[in-house]
Amino acid sequence: MAQQPNVEITEAERPRVKLEPGPAVKWRSNKPGIPDRPSEVPHGGHFGATGPDPGWGLKIINQAALPDDDPRLRKVAGGLVLARAAAIGRAPVPEDLEVALVLCGYGPDAPAPVVERRERWLEAVAHENRPGATAVAEVDRDLLVRKPEEVAYALRRAFRA
C-alpha cells in the first residue's frame, strides 16, 4: 500500500536493513578450571581414564547373579569391569564381568592364592577413594584384556603348585 500524502514518516519509522551476524569469534573461557580444548581435559590420577558409558557396566553388575551377595564384591567387580572396558576402548559388556569374576577367584579350579587376593581386595574397598582401585592396580593390563577362558588358564598356570 502506498503512503498517504498527509502522513509523514520519520526516519525511525522507516524499514531498516537487517544486519547479518558477523563471523563467529573464537571463544575461550576466562575462568580457571574450564577446559577449552580436549587436550586440557584432566585425566589420570583421581580422574582416571574412563571408557565410554560406565553406567552401563554398573547396570550389568547390578542385574547379574553374582556368586556372592557381598556389596564389596560389586565394587571390586565394578572397578575391574570398567578398567577392562576402558583398556579395550569400548563400553562394558557382560564378558567384562566374567573376566572380573575369574580374576576374583570365582569359577572352577580357582587357585588358592587368587581367592586370598580376592579377600584382600574386598578388605581394601572400605579404605579406597575409588572402590576397586587396589584390584585394578594389581591386575596386569595384558591379562585384563584377555578372554575369560584365557584369564582362567593364565591364573592356573601362574599359581600352579
N, C-alpha and C positions, 0 to 999 in steps of 0.2 A: 504494500500500500504506500502510496506517495505521501509526502509530508504535507500537512495542511499549511496554507500560506500564513495563517495567523498565529501559528505555534512556532516559537523559536526553540531550537535545540542547542543546548550548551555543549561545550567540549566534553564535560563529564558524562553527558547522556549519550554521546556518540558510541557506536560499536568500537570496541578495542580489538587490536590484533592479539590473538592468543599466543603467548610466548611459549616456545618449546623448552622443555627442561634441558639444562646444559649437560655436558658429558659427565659421566659418573666420576666422582672423585674417589681416589683410593682412601679407604677408611682404615685408621689404626686406632686402637684403644689407647687412651691416655691413663688408664687405671692400671695399677700394678696387679699382677696375677691373672690377667685375662689374656690368653694366648691369641696371637694374631695369625699364626700360620701353623700347620701341622707339626713342624719341627719344634715349636715351642710348647707343645702339649707335654706335660710331665709324664714320665714313665720310669719304671724300675723302683727299687726301694719299697716304700709303703704304697706306691701307686700300682706296682705290679705290672704285668704285661697281659692284660686280659684279652681273650679272644672274643669273637662275636657272640652275643646273646648268652651271657652267663646265667640268666634267669631260667633259660630252658634246661640247663644242666641241673639246677636245683629242683625243677619240676620232675625231671627224670628220677632223681633220687627220692623225692617225696612220694612218687607213685609206685616205686619199686618195692617188692617184698624182700627187704634186706634180711640176711641170716641172723642178725642180732638187732634188737629194738633199742639199743643204746643211742641216745641223741648225739653222743660224741662221735660215734661211727658215721653218722650222717655228715658231720662237719669234716671229718678226715676224708671221707669219700668225696665230699663236695670239693675240697681242695685239690684232690688228685684228678677228679673228672675235669675241673676247669683248667688245670695245668696241662692235662693231656690234650684237650681241645685247642688250647692256645698254642701248644707246641706244634700241633699239626696244622693250625691256621684255619680252623673251621668251627662251626657251632658244635656243642656237645651232642653226642648220640649215645644210645644205650650201650654200645660196645665200650665206651669210656668207663661206664660204671662197672662193667665186667672186669676190665683191667684193674680198676681201683680195688675191687673186692679180692682179686687174685693177689695184688700187691699187699693187701691187708692180711693175707693168710687164710682166706675162706676158699674152700674148694678141696677137691680130693688131693691127697698126698701133699698137704702143705707142710713144709719143713718147720721144725720147732723154732728155729731162730726167727723165722718170718712171723710166727704167732707172737713170740716175745717182742718183736719190733712193733707189731700192731698194738700191744698193750702199752708200750712206751709212748706211741703216738697218741693213744687215747688219753693217757695221763697228761700229756703236754697240751691238750686242747684248751684246758682252763687257763693256761698261762700265756697263750699266744694272742698277739694283736689280730692276726688273721688266722682263724681256726684252720688247721690242716697244714700250716706253713712248715712245721717240722717234717711232716711226711713228704711234702713236695721237695724240700731241700735235700732229703736223704735219698730220694729215688733218682737214679741216673736218667737223663733225658732220653738217651738211646733206648733204654729199657721201657720207658714210659710210652713211647710211640709205637711199640710193637703190638701185634695181635694178642688176644688173651691167652691162646694156646702157647704162643712163643714165650710170653712172660712166665707162665707156669713152668714151662720146660727150663727156662733160664734160671729160675729160682731153685728148682730141684737140683740142677747141675751145680749151682753156686754153693748150696748148703748141703751137698751130699756128704755123707759120713765116710 
